[in-house]
Amino acid sequence: MDILPFLTALTTSATGPHRHDLAEVMTARADILSMSAQANAAVVSPQKPGRLSHTLRTALAARMARLSCAPALAALYLETLDRLNPTDSLSALAQNDALPEADAFLTALVRYADLVTVRPKDATQADIEALRQAGLTDAEIVHLAELIACVCYLSRLTLGMQALTGAEAGTLAGTAPATGHQTDAPAQTRTADFTADPLEWIPYLQPVKLEDATEEQRDAMKITPSNTKISDYVLTLAHDPESLAVRSPLFNAIMYGRDGLSRAGREMGALGCSLINHCLYCASVHARRFIQLTKRPELVETLFSEGPDACLNDEYWQPIFDFSVKLTRTPATFSSADVTFLWDHGLSDLEIFDLICATGIFGWANRLMHTLGHSVSPP
């Protein structure tokens, strides 16, 4: 399923003085749009779908895009689903919120997809065990997790790009998002456990054993003869080598691309997203990088102590942080007004696009790191 034409077309409706700037942004970041489309293909229509068929993945993607309040993306998945001749149960789960109770396997998939899409911070090891009890293998769980995380990233990318064109909240597409759901609900967000100190990540799944890795898995992990230690996180994601192979270069292009938003600005986007999703490991890593780049540890201390509603008392960092938080926490209310706010604070279209991507890619990273394992302080 190639969504590149969809992504490219999102900016054609741009009006006003920024239309020319947006065309230049899409040219400058064409690699990100292309790799985002490749990532979608890897999770929705992979070469080896297994029991998670293309039709099932597409139906789940449509449902998750709805729950992420990205109806234009949901409509695209639904159009694709119609061409795949889905069963009545798959059509139903794609288009409404009811669970397919008659099918235990499908019900387990949908319950997990709903949870990680809407409230990733609430996912625990018990949810992974529930998938195992429903008969999923560790590899299938990673495939499912990558699908969920990628669609959530693409939903934020879609909403952000539409906001750049001037679209208002509630008018971003012709179909309404699902009702009764609040994505990444802000209530009772926990902040006490956040730290800038190094943490270790412990997987809930059995990582791929390096000595048993297939050639495809080794290529995805970019193994070289000199490699002696590959992290358990990468070895866990190697259960889905097709997705890992495209996500890694996409992540690097977003976080380390030339020009546009500063490295520190992208790290702030990662921090805002990780706070909402309560990913301790991601917050720890990127807090340290932000401090290294800015020499502003007091900003991180404020973020960790006050949480997503933190008052930074900084005219540059506050709007960047608030933008990331809103796109992560309440995508249904995200609009061109949020882009205008950044324009008013001096950010260019390219910088705003980079912030959208940084926030979105960490919605992806958080949904893997926080849900497939947990963080502990090193001994």
Secondary structure, 3 states (H helix, E strand, C coil): CCCHHHHHHCCCCCCHHHHHHHHHHHHHCHHHHHHHHHHHHHHHCCCCCCCCCHHHHHHHHHHHHHHCCCHHHHHHHHHHHHHCCCCHHHHHHHHCCCCCCCCHHHHHHHHHHHHHHHCHHHCCHHHHHHHHHCCCCHHHHHHHHHHHHHHHHHHHHHHHHHHHHCCCCCCCCCCCCCCCCCCCCCCCCCCCCCCCCCCEEEECCCCCCHHHCCHHHHHHCCCCCCCCCCCHHHHHHCCCHHHHHHHHHHHHHHHHCCCCCCHHHHHHHHHHHHHHHCCHHHHHHHHHHHHHHHCCHHHHHHHHHHHHHCCCCCCCHHHHHHHHHHHHHCHHHCCHHHHHHHHHCCCCHHHHHHHHHHHHHHHHHHHHHCCCEEEECCC
